[in-house]
Amino acid sequence: MACFLNCVRFDVSKTITDKPTSQGSGVTCYNSWDDVETLTSNFSRLIGSGGYSSIYMARFSGSDKAALKVHVSSHRLYQVFRLELDILLRLQHPNIVKLLGYFDDSEENGALLLEYLPQGNLQEKLQSNSKQVLQWRNRVAIALQLVQAIEHIHEKYSPQIVHGDIKSSNVLLDKNFDCKLCDFGSAKVGFSSMVQPPTMSPRSRQVKMVGSPGYTDPHYLRTGIASKKMDMYGFGVVVLELVSGKEAFSAERGEMLVHIAAPLMNEILDSSVDISEDKVRQFLDPRLLRDSLDIDEVKTMLSVAAVCISSKLSLRPSAAQVADTLIKEIPSLSFLGCGKGV
Ligand SMILES: Nc1ncnc2c1ncn2[C@@H]1O[C@H](COP(=O)(O)OP(=O)(O)OP(=O)(O)O)[C@@H](O)[C@H]1O
């Protein structure tokens, strides 16, 4: 990783007046902050924001829409930017957001130019006030594409990459509602996957939360060990959101989706009980057209969620196993060119 960092780092003092340079991978390296201002028409349109960054509408090559992610200027967050940049420079997958260019002053300031995803993030799309209701076939397709993106980072790279923050606001959607995983700022690469467990502040006696509320793997909170299983836990919560249309954590009600779903999940894991159709329908997003739904597909999605969020780590499947199950058991996926119907 350190070698990789050194290879892509450039000496800004030498290149500050240079024109943007295109790297072999087609990623453009912008050499001055002026370039960044021009790309975003002086940061005129904010399209998103997160804990570490603001995302602005940008124009790439003068016309194509793009998204520019500017990290908050600080030495600590510069490391987050570098991590995300280094990972995105390596990754190429249809379901992972594409890096188009970047600016790096090698000290505090960094910006990533990303492909623009016009349908925003999955969390917004599932909200009850969203104008458009995501159809069932789109929901199962998003689940499959997301797990294929996770399989790619878990299995296709050495050292392995653990995303570390799988959640619906990190799942972006293109115009066809195809999924693109984004935000690699919390990723763990290879041996760096051992991180500090959450700490108890002596004054407040409150546990400092690590990760995003509603998505954090309790095993990770206890041990501080980030692993592929932690990504599968986040994936399981996203599947519950896709099925129920409910948010992973409701600040209003102080309620977590995994707790609401727990009785149903336990019944599913108890293989002696055949889960009743009524119970499944009660959990289902009421905005979905219930009559046209194949209830067995819903059961498959719920079974996948149940094993992914299981407290028994040995039960949690790999991303490849989940992708296989979805393709075999969900005929609605045939419109993607896969699934039983093809
Ligand atoms: N390429 C993009 N196209 C369209 N919208 C985007 C794009 N990238 C990010 N966004 C929007 O900005 C939001 C925040 O992006 P992102 O998660 O990358 O920021 P962050 O600072 O890393 O957030 P977090 O607090 O989760 O760490 C996304 O949820 C999405 O709504």
The ligand as a MOL file (V3000), in Angstrom:
LIG
                    3D

  0  0  0     0  0            999 V3000
M  V30 BEGIN CTAB
M  V30 COUNTS 31 33 0 0 0
M  V30 BEGIN ATOM
M  V30 1 N -20.9590 10.5800 -7.8600 0
M  V30 2 C -22.0400 11.0890 -7.2670 0
M  V30 3 N -23.1380 11.4330 -7.9830 0
M  V30 4 C -24.2410 11.9400 -7.3680 0
M  V30 5 N -24.3340 12.1550 -6.0350 0
M  V30 6 C -23.2670 11.8370 -5.2660 0
M  V30 7 C -22.0670 11.3030 -5.8350 0
M  V30 8 N -21.1850 11.0750 -4.8360 0
M  V30 9 C -21.8020 11.4360 -3.6930 0
M  V30 10 N -23.0450 11.8990 -3.9280 0
M  V30 11 C -24.0190 12.3670 -2.9080 0
M  V30 12 O -23.3190 12.8490 -1.7760 0
M  V30 13 C -23.5990 12.0370 -0.6110 0
M  V30 14 C -22.3570 11.9180 0.2670 0
M  V30 15 O -21.3200 11.2730 -0.4650 0
M  V30 16 P -20.2040 10.3760 0.2600 0
M  V30 17 O -20.8740 9.2870 1.0460 0
M  V30 18 O -19.2010 9.9600 -0.7400 0
M  V30 19 O -19.5900 11.4630 1.2940 0
M  V30 20 P -18.8410 11.2160 2.6970 0
M  V30 21 O -18.3590 12.5460 3.1810 0
M  V30 22 O -17.7970 10.1660 2.4930 0
M  V30 23 O -20.0370 10.6560 3.5790 0
M  V30 24 P -20.0450 9.8170 4.9410 0
M  V30 25 O -20.5340 10.7460 5.9930 0
M  V30 26 O -21.0270 8.7060 4.6520 0
M  V30 27 O -18.6750 9.2840 5.1510 0
M  V30 28 C -24.1150 10.7010 -1.1900 0
M  V30 29 O -24.9550 10.0180 -0.2720 0
M  V30 30 C -24.8770 11.1800 -2.4240 0
M  V30 31 O -26.1520 11.6670 -2.0570 0
M  V30 END ATOM
M  V30 BEGIN BOND
M  V30 1 1 1 2
M  V30 2 1 2 3
M  V30 3 2 2 7
M  V30 4 2 3 4
M  V30 5 1 4 5
M  V30 6 2 5 6
M  V30 7 1 6 7
M  V30 8 1 6 10
M  V30 9 1 7 8
M  V30 10 2 8 9
M  V30 11 1 9 10
M  V30 12 1 10 11
M  V30 13 1 11 12
M  V30 14 1 11 30
M  V30 15 1 12 13
M  V30 16 1 13 14
M  V30 17 1 13 28
M  V30 18 1 14 15
M  V30 19 1 15 16
M  V30 20 2 16 17
M  V30 21 1 16 18
M  V30 22 1 16 19
M  V30 23 1 19 20
M  V30 24 2 20 21
M  V30 25 1 20 22
M  V30 26 1 20 23
M  V30 27 1 23 24
M  V30 28 2 24 25
M  V30 29 1 24 26
M  V30 30 1 24 27
M  V30 31 1 28 29
M  V30 32 1 28 30
M  V30 33 1 30 31
M  V30 END BOND
M  V30 END CTAB
M  END
